[in-house]
Amino acid sequence: MQKAYLQQIREIQGHTGPNMCLASCKFLALKLLGLVDPTKHLSDFLSSRWAHRNSGLPLHGCWGGSIADHNDTFNRSVLPAAVNDPSAGVKSSSTRGIRFHKGFTHFLGQHAKADRMLRQLTPLIVGVSIHGGTTRDHFIVIFKDALDRFWAVDPWPGDPNEAVCELDTFQTFTRPIELHMTADAVKTRIPCGIPFFGYFE
């Protein structure tokens, strides 16, 4: 995978969708999995015929709000529409009848599990720290491509060269790394102090 391609398909919070880093990361992860059209953006879904028909749902919240409040609705209604319903406007032309075991889910800690999933080419939505501490301030996407390269993609607006980074020194989540990306005031610390890993199952 090429850096220029990742810059092209990157979701930018507040530009290609709502100003919600989790929402942008979830939509990018679906692109990386080949489940939505990589030329589309979350804003296309939110302005689609399906979204208008389902305007009673808290669609922004389902994509990027509280997981505790909205994840069931996201997995039950929003996610199946995005990957299967042509009226949602973002479905990949190469997929049909996608069914998820759980949908979007997450776990805390368990570095070894996260390492294993990453090496199995599962895109992970990772909680990171961006203000010099260890608390979770932000989400980015980290994944491994078919050429065994690790990438981090930040949805925060800014320089595309800082938003997409190849992680040359990355080996494991058990040893946090720091690098400069678009969202950080000091350095982006990967992962945050209580690691959060989200994925589609």
N, C-alpha and C positions, 0 to 999 in steps of 0.2 A: 504494500500500500504506500502511496506517495503522500508526502506532506501537503502538496498543493491540492490533492483531492480531498483530504480531510479539512483543509481550510475552506474548500468550496461547499462541502456538505454540512459543515458545522452549524449547529443551532446557536443563535446569539440571543440571550435573554433580553427582552425589551425591544427587540428588532424583528426577529423571525417568529416571535410568540410572546407570551406574557413575560413580565420581568420576574421570572422564577427560575432559579438555576436547576432545581430538581426537574421541572417540566422540560427544559431544554435537554437535559441529560437523558431523560427517559426516551424522548423522541429520537435523539441521536443514536442511542443504543439500539432502537428498533431499525434504524437505517443500517447500522453495522451488522445486524443479524439478517439483513435482506428482507425484512418483513414489511417495510414501507418504502415507497419510491424515494430514492436518495436525492432526486431533484426537487422534492416537495419539502415544505416546512410546516411546523406546528401551526402557524397562522393559517395555512391552507385548510387544515382540519377544522380549526375553530371558526372558519368562515364557510364551511361546506354546507351542502343541503342537509346532511345528516345532523350537523350541529344545530342548524335552524329548527329542524323538527324536534330536537331534543334540548331546546333552550331552557327547559325547566331544570336541567341538571347543572350542578356547579362545575362546569367544564374546566375552568381555570384551576379550581381547587382540586379537581380529580387528577390533573396532570402534575400540579406542582405544590398543592397545599398540604395540609396535615395528612400524613399517611394514616394515622389512627382514625381520622374523620372521613377520609375520602377513598381509601384504597379499595374497599369492597366494591364501591360503585364503579371505580376505574376498571377493576378486573372483570366485573360482571357485564358492564355495558360499553364503556368507552374503548377499552383495549380491543375487544372483538370487532367493534365497528372500524377502528383504524386499520386493522390488518386484513379485514375480510369484506367490508361493505364498500362498493365502488362510490356510493353517494357521499362517503366520508372524504373522498378526494385525495387520499394519500396511499391507497393500497398499492403494493408492489404488483406489477403485471405478471410476475413469475410465481406467485404463491396462490394457493387456493385452500379454503377450508381450514385455516390454522386454528388449532385448539391448544390452549395452555393448560398445564397441570394445575398451576396456581395463578399465573399471571405475574405481576410485579410483586416481588417479595424482597426481604432483606434480612441480614443478620448482623450482630455486633461482635467485635473481636474475631476469634477463630481465624487467625492469620493463615494457618495452614490450609484451611478450606478455601480461603480467598486465593491463595497462591495456586492451588490445584485448579480451581475454576478458571483462573486467568490463563494458565498453561493449556487448558482445554478450549481456548479461544472464546470464552464467555466474556462479553463486554461487561465491565463492572462500573456501577455508579458509586463513587467513593467519596466519603466525607473527608474534607480537608480543613486545615487551619490556615487562615490568611492574615492574621494580625499579630503574628509573633508568639502566640500562645499555643495551646494544644487543644482548645475546644473546637467543636465543629462549627465553622462559619459559612461553609460553602460546599457545593458538590461539583465534581468533575467526572469525566468518563476516562477510564483506563482500560486498555485492551491490548492483546497481543495479535499481530497479524500473521498471515500464512508464511511469512519469511522470518518468523521468530523475533520480530522487532516489537518492543513495547512502546505504546504511545499514551500520552495524556492530552485530553482536549478540554479546554476551559470554555464555558459558555459566556463568560463575562465579556462585554464589549471591549474592543481594543485592538491592538496590533495583532494581525493574524499570525505573525511569526512567533509571538509570545503565547498565543492561544493554543497552538499545536506544538507539542514538544515530544521528540523522540527521547525515551528514557534510557540512555546509553548505559547508565550505571545501575539500573534497577535489577534486583535479584529476588527480593522477597519483601512482603509487607511487614515482616517482623523487624526489619531495620528501616525506620522512617527515613525518607529523603526530603530534601528541600530544593526547590527550584523556583525561578521567577516565571510567573504566568500573568495573565491579564488582570486577575482579580486581586492580587495580593498587595498589601501595603508594605510588607517586609519580605516575606518569602512564603510560598505555598508549601505547607508541610503535608506530606502524603505518607500514611493516612493521619487523621487527627488522633487525639489522645485516646478516646474510646472509639475504635475504628468502626465505621458504618460501611457496609457493602450491600448494594442493591443490585438486583438482576431480574431477568425474566425467566420464569420456569414454566 
